[in-house]
Amino acid sequence: MLAASSRKHIVKAGRLCGLESDTGSPCGLPVPTEGHRPLADGGPALGPRLCCGAGSCARTNAMNTSPRSYKYYDLIMAAFVCVLLCSNLIGAAKAAQVTLPLIGTVTFGADLLFFPISYIFSDILTEVYGYGRDRRVVWAGFGALIFAAFMSFVVVHLPPAKNGFMDVYQTQLEGVFGNTPRIVAGSIIAFCCGSFANSYVMAKMKILSGGRHLWARTIGSTVIGQAVDTGLFFFIAFWGIWPQEQLLAVTLTQYLFKTCWEIVITPVTVRVIGFLKRAEGEDYYDTGTNFTPFTLKV
């Protein structure tokens, strides 16, 4: 640890590492005016990279197993699960229709406006906290979806009371929450596979790029993750039910809209990531990470 006087001198002589045009990886901790550059990859398995405040960037060794506490990680997890549940339970059953200039009438699932936010959360979690912590959030979302599907099934199939109000309400309840098993299975499987693909690509691109070009990582990972998610969902839920031409058209439309949504929101994503890196003092690199989806270990 540096003496207090030494750290004061460094802070005064240096600057706060901000969102650099060629790195996109702000940590917000004091570094010298020469700038903030990641160390070369290689060597022993290393964990998160932190600005040491002494004129260079260091990555904490993975052998250090001391648990870290974060200010915003739990809140982001809760927000992620909330968005995931709402987009799957409230918006998924409704087909919306709008008229756009130069395009005409477009029909899409109402969840299209909100479900992509879950991928933004995944990008933020992987970029700041690492693949392992994002993996825990994905499994939390998976558990929430399983419970919501089970609860919906039980509530819908419980015998309703015999009165006029419940006769109408039961029909409405079945219309909203009585999804077919194929749609439920498709939604859950597609979410897990797409989320893990998104996080894996994000983490690997960060290592390969040395932490540069954050915008390319957020968009590139979404291109892959949404392709897996959208393709699996429509194949599992509607293959053999819809005509193949219609199935392909709807799948492609949904995929393009979700990807464009991510591109539009990228400036906000980058700013949120920058804020969290500064607030948490964390900028995790997944060098040496075990990328298997089937564990809760960080």
Helices and strands as residue ranges (DSSP letters): H 4-13, E 15-16, E 30-31, E 46-51, E 57-61, H 73-86, I 87-91, E 95-100, E 104-109, G 110-113, H 116-129, H 131-157, H 164-177, H 181-209, H 214-238, H 244-280
